[in-house]
Amino acid sequence: MLTTQKALEEINRLTDLLLRASEAYYNSGEVLMEDEEFDLMLGQLASLESQFPELARPDSPNKNVGTPTKSDFKKSKHQTPMLSLENLSTPEELAQWGEQVEKKLDGLVPLFCCEAKLDGLSMSVIFEKGRLVRAVTRGNGEVGDEVTENVKTIKSLPHQLKEPLDLELRGEVVMSWAEFEKNRAQFPDQVIKNPRNFAAGSLRLKDPALVKKRGLDILLYDLVTPGFKEEHQANLILLEGLDLPVNPFRELCHNLDEVLAFCQKTEALRDQMAFKIDGVVIKINHLEQRARLGRTQKSPVWARAWKFRPQRKLTRLLGIENSLGRTGVLTPVALVEPVDIDGTEVRRASLHNYKEVVDRLHLHEKDWVFLEKGGDIIPKVVSIDLTQRLPDAQAYAKPQACPSCQGPLTHAQKSGSKPKEDGTIEYEIDQRCTNARCPAQLLAKIEHFVSKKAMDVSSLGAKMVELLMQKGFVAQIDDLFRLKAHRAELEAIKGLGDISVAKFLNALETAKTQPLDRLIIGLGINNVGERAAKTLALFCKDLNHFKGLSLAELESIPEFGPVMVQSVLDWTKAPENQDLLLRLTNLGVNPEPLARPQNQPFKGKSVCITGTLSKKRSDWKFQLEQLGFKTVEAVSAKTDYLLAGEEAGSKLKKAQQLNIPILSEKDMNELIESGPTL
């Protein structure tokens, strides 16, 4: 049984976590936790608040909708509040809601309009006299961000109706799977997690021309303005008759059995949908019945959301195992009593990092934990059952020593970050072992170096590398290229033989002349992925040039921000890395330079630069000319863009008179990412 003090601590912890996640979700589209985790924690908070009502906070997410908006967009008050929906996930919960509805309707028989729940951004769309005049995000349910010009870029949404009607509509801004894949192909090195995140980020761009390139869509699901049809389904048909894009994934159900069948059918077809869906919205169809049922502080009684959930299982935590990767980052893994999830026996589950263990989950020894398959693949711990915690259970703490070499663990300063005004320094979340000779790190580094996306020595798999290290033939990366001197000894190892040894020795010889970008990937520089490695390799004449890169050179490379610049500089200036590159060169490693591509995406486009910018104008000029831009000194009708910094003068005024697109540095970076506007 929880004490009052422990309950207060848990209520405060859960409330703070949920508020942070909600703020990120509604204000930036960033997902700090998946819906299932959020709902589970919200339920735990509700349970604690019901047991200890005097401890519930006024800002509890169980009492409020959304979160206050914190963007630069104009704020707009909703004519009708945008409420959230309570969730259902089992037939029993559906039946309980049905009983509640039946009791309140007192003999009236409801019909249910069931609609696929789109995973997008809720939007209020206003037409006045048939003209689209305003589009506002949900925000906190009362006030949202006005994003009208960006929503107007959606092709399926007309700007003028066939009739001069005043309408307040609700819909979901979404991105189809097809458009999502197009965008991912266009931005291969960006972490674009899902269509919703990318759609949210797109709606917050300042340039509607860039938004238009992203291929957003909208599907309407409600007519809020009274005085039209008496039934919800009839109103949706009316909207379709006005050529408005209405959610087509819907069905009218006569009872809860049909509702449940629709939910199950929709879940089975979710992977075939054009848009990402995460459940079914169940609504009372008749508007007068809705009025009788009413609403709570944050949710309508007349509607519920049936959420699709990955299978979740409860099991006991046996302990935490710590492992190290090539960068020295410590990763905790939960060891659990075996449990079956979707036909797979699970004994281990991801915990991500010790901030997750200590701060979010607040794990104790022998806790009962809820497991899910992340993305239906990787088992992860999503929450704990507080009611089953042992009274004397000890909380897990962050380890202080590396599990491999027993050296100290640290939190490194974030690469490229600078002390804040108050003198505080921003550190990484992950704990890291900084011992360059840590055995676990060395093994992971060598495995990465020979991997397919790096030096591609396919015949040297993880087990082979581990064997070579155990036998003492390899202790660091350059030892790989000394293996041919031990050919006879290698062939004598049981399980290898002439053919296997010849295969990986030949592959290592071929690897010596792999393209420069593959070597850079293999070196495992923090924050440098495949695209950044290729950019570096295109910039550098050869390996010697790469070794001696200066700060000024790195800052002049297109797409390289402060974090990436600092990461490369830190790596290349470290004496041990300079020694490694020298040893590799002496062993015959001579990577091929990359030829510069002839295709320049902005060839034929002109840009004028004016005002005070955050980096040198010469650096901007170099970057833009590398991308094909022609930089001009004066603004004319033939100028395609004006890059304007602070205190821009006459050039800015002339660009405004000529309706030439005016871009801030942020806008220009986004244009570079998305490609030229057609």
Beta strands, then each sheet from edge to edge (+ up, - down):
strand 1: 75-77
strand 2: 87-88
strand 3: 112-118
strand 4: 121-128
strand 5: 131-137
strand 6: 143-145
strand 7: 167-174
strand 8: 217-223
strand 9: 250-253
strand 10: 277-284
strand 11: 303-307
strand 12: 313-324
strand 13: 330-341
strand 14: 344-350
strand 15: 368-374
strand 16: 378-384
strand 17: 409-410
strand 18: 432-433
strand 19: 606-610
strand 20: 630-632
strand 21: 641-644
strand 22: 662-663
sheet 1: 1+ 6-
sheet 2: 2+ 11+ 10- 3+ 9-
sheet 3: 5+ 4- 7+ 8-
sheet 4: 14+ 13- 12+ 15- 16+
sheet 5: 17+ 18-
sheet 6: 20+ 19+ 21+ 22+
end
